[in-house]
């Protein structure tokens, strides 16, 4: 809640300056994070290779790109399954691969 309150009202470029370093830090500690996930008794075992790490960092980078190009502020109801994100990239051209 405090992080969201801190970001509210800041210019989009500042959001990117927050999301990118978080993604970089997660990537730098990926092995450690995957090992911690394996130690969690209540959760499922993380897939081999920590596939959740690239998914998480990809989502952070998509959020960073979206703050600059503004698609996050244009809600879309996809009734035909043709939304650009489902096609593999948002309007900023940041792609992802579904697992």
C-alpha positions in Angstrom: 0.0 0.0 0.0 2.8 2.4 0.8 4.5 1.8 -2.5 1.3 2.4 -4.4 0.7 5.6 -2.5 4.2 6.7 -3.3 3.8 6.1 -7.0 0.4 7.8 -7.3 0.7 11.1 -9.0 4.2 10.6 -10.3 5.1 11.0 -14.0 5.2 7.8 -16.1 8.9 8.0 -16.6 9.4 7.7 -12.8 7.3 4.5 -12.8 9.7 2.9 -15.3 12.6 4.0 -13.1 11.0 1.9 -10.3 10.0 -1.2 -12.3 13.3 -1.7 -14.2 15.6 -1.9 -11.2 13.2 -4.3 -9.5 13.3 -6.6 -12.5 17.1 -6.3 -12.6 17.4 -7.2 -8.9 15.2 -10.2 -9.2 17.2 -11.5 -12.1 20.5 -10.9 -10.2 19.1 -13.0 -7.3 17.2 -15.6 -9.4 19.0 -18.7 -8.2 18.5 -17.6 -4.6 14.8 -16.8 -5.1 14.2 -20.2 -6.7 16.0 -22.0 -3.9 13.9 -20.1 -1.3 10.7 -21.1 -3.3 11.8 -24.8 -3.1 12.1 -24.5 0.7 8.6 -23.2 1.1 6.6 -26.0 2.7 3.1 -24.8 1.9 3.6 -23.9 -1.7 4.2 -25.8 -4.9 7.7 -26.6 -6.0 9.0 -24.0 -8.4 9.6 -25.4 -11.9 13.1 -26.4 -12.8 15.1 -23.4 -13.9 12.8 -20.9 -12.1 10.4 -20.1 -15.0 8.5 -17.8 -12.7 11.5 -15.4 -12.6 11.4 -14.5 -16.4 7.6 -14.3 -16.2 7.8 -11.9 -13.2 10.5 -9.7 -14.7 8.8 -9.7 -18.1 5.6 -8.4 -16.4 7.5 -5.7 -14.6 9.1 -4.6 -17.9 5.7 -4.7 -19.6 4.3 -2.5 -16.8 7.3 -0.1 -17.2 6.7 0.1 -21.0 2.9 0.6 -20.5 3.5 3.5 -18.2 5.3 5.3 -21.0 2.9 4.5 -23.9 -0.3 4.7 -21.9 -2.1 1.5 -22.9 -2.8 0.7 -19.2 -5.2 3.7 -19.2 -7.2 2.4 -22.2 -9.2 -0.6 -20.9 -10.1 -3.1 -23.6 -12.8 -5.8 -23.4 -11.6 -8.6 -25.6 -14.7 -10.5 -26.8 -13.0 -12.2 -29.7 -9.7 -13.3 -28.2 -7.8 -10.7 -30.4 -6.3 -8.5 -27.8 -2.6 -7.5 -28.7 -1.3 -8.9 -25.4 -2.8 -12.3 -26.1 -1.1 -12.1 -29.5 2.2 -11.9 -27.8 3.0 -8.2 -27.4 1.5 -5.1 -26.0 1.3 -1.8 -27.9 4.8 -0.9 -26.8 6.1 -4.1 -28.6 7.1 -5.8 -25.3 6.4 -9.4 -25.9 5.9 -12.4 -23.6 5.5 -16.1 -23.9 2.7 -17.8 -22.0 3.7 -20.8 -20.0 
